[in-house]
Amino acid sequence: DTGVSQDPRHKITKRGQNVTFRCDPISEHNRLYWYRQTLGQGPEFLTYFQNEAQLEKSRLLSDRFSAERPKGSFSTLEIQRTEQGDSAMYLCASSLVAGAGSPLHFGNGTRLTVT
Amino acid sequence: AQTVTQSQPEMSVQEAETVTLSCTYDTSESNYYLFWYKQPPSRQMILVIRQEAYKQQNATENRFSVNFQKAAKSFSLKISDSQLGDTAMYFCAFISQGGSEKLVFGKGTKLTVNP
């Protein structure tokens, strides 16, 4: 078990640029979640996948945000035309589908700073 | 929509003493799970303890235990024999069983264990 891996750890970008983050879940986990965490707040749900299917998206996920999990393994989260309000920690988590009570395993996150 | 409230933004405790973190939630669901997650400084979030709503018995994990009051919609975390390594943000979280498969977090409580 190598844990959930996220890349990069930190990203600084200028407003208006596009950024892409990658998440590699624990290998046998078929559920993958994206959360956003701003300073002093708890994580806010963005979207989740079961295998390659995106099953739910939050209203927080505007049309500038897109997430994919093409082969049911790693996932990418892209933010187009970044805004300063996008600055946050983006967390990825994975779990086994064994009911809603399956715990989520989190990665270290990608900290995005938009200048 | 489910909400989770943690009314204590910060708490501190002396090493070896006991501390209780509060959490209340709001839901119309009858079947759900509750969690406490720990996020140490600059480290990934990890599961501390989980409680199934249909179980009356309070969950325990070594020094960590919960007081689950379903009617009051309260889910507090007790940490006994506090250790310096318990210093972290603690998040209470809720997920319904059979409904939306997203984990809803509170804003967190910053716990500092003092030597």
Interface residues (C-beta under 8 A of the other chain):
Chain A: G3 V4 R31 Y33 G40 Q41 G42 P43 E44 F45 Y48 L55 E56 S58 L91 A93 G99 A100 G101 P103 L104 F106 G107 N108 G109
Chain B: V4 Q6 Y32 Y33 F35 Y37 R43 Q44 M45 I46 L47 R50 E52 F91 A93 I95 S96 Q97 G98 S100 E101 K102 L103 V104 F105 G106 K107 G108
